[in-house]
Every structure is written in structure tokens, then in C-alpha cells.
């Protein structure tokens, strides 16, 4: 069982930056692929980024590539999402999730956090 708690969301102007954190419980954090997903109002939850257990494999959605950076610190059981050059269309609830697999589909993720709101004003 893994429990995930996100933090770091908030209100920021377009062009600004935020850093999301996701703290995980459990002693097997490094065995999980960690992902970030986001859900905008009226839209489905979509994949944003994922990082393998060792951190050696990283994937980004095209919409955030070059602006966002995912990283993890296995000693702290924490995964991060550094978000730069934010746009109003990045406004969403951001969720972190843990998977025993290595994919971009929501169905491959077994554990989810409660989400943190990111609002980007124009």
C-alpha cells in the first residue's frame, strides 16, 4: 500500500513557475514508476510526465515538454514536478500516482494522491 500527498499548487501568473511535490509512504517507493497527471475543468484526466523507479527513464506529454521537469528523491520518498513558463492552459488539478508498470495510461497506476490545484492567470 502506498499513500501519496501532493503539495505546492497555487495561483501564479502566466510565465511564472511552481514546484509540485508528492510525498509517498512506504518502504518500496523506489520500486514504483511515478507519474503526474492533470485534470482541467470539464476535461478528462491526462498524462503529464512519468519517471521510472531509478530515475533513468523519463517521459513527458508533448504539451509540457521543455517547460516541465519531473524528478525524484528516493531517499526522501518524494517526486517533484518543476513547472516553468506556465500558461493559462496549464490550469488544472495535478495528481501524482504510483505504478508497478511503466506506462502513460491512467489504468496502469494503482495509487493516487488527492490532487493539488494549479491556477495560471493571464
Buried (B, 14 or more C-beta within 10 A) or exposed (E): EBEBBBEBBEEBEEEBEBBBBBBBEBEEBBEBBBBBBBBBEEEEBBBBBBBBBEBEEEBBBEBBEEBBBBBBEBEEBBBBBBBBEBBEEBBBBBBBBBBBEBBBEBEBBEBBBEBBEBBBEE
